[in-house]
Amino acid sequence: MSRDKRITLAQCQREINKALDVWEEIAKETLHKEFGFGPKRQERFVERFSRVAHSKLLEQYARMRRMVK
């Protein structure tokens, strides 16, 4: 028998947030290794990246909620 593999909206949000954390770490490592960004520049990047990502994710969450209804 096939098991139901659907996930809740909250589970989806958690997975997206985990993925975002991984992408932040990848970006910070790349900025440091490839472009010589130090801790201060990395932190400025993360602040701005997080602000934009948060805005985009809120838009996506709103779209997902409309799809569920």
Secondary structure as GFF3:
##gff-version 3
##sequence-region A 1 69
A	DSSP	alpha_helix	9	35	.	.	.	ID=ss1
A	DSSP	alpha_helix	39	68	.	.	.	ID=ss2
###
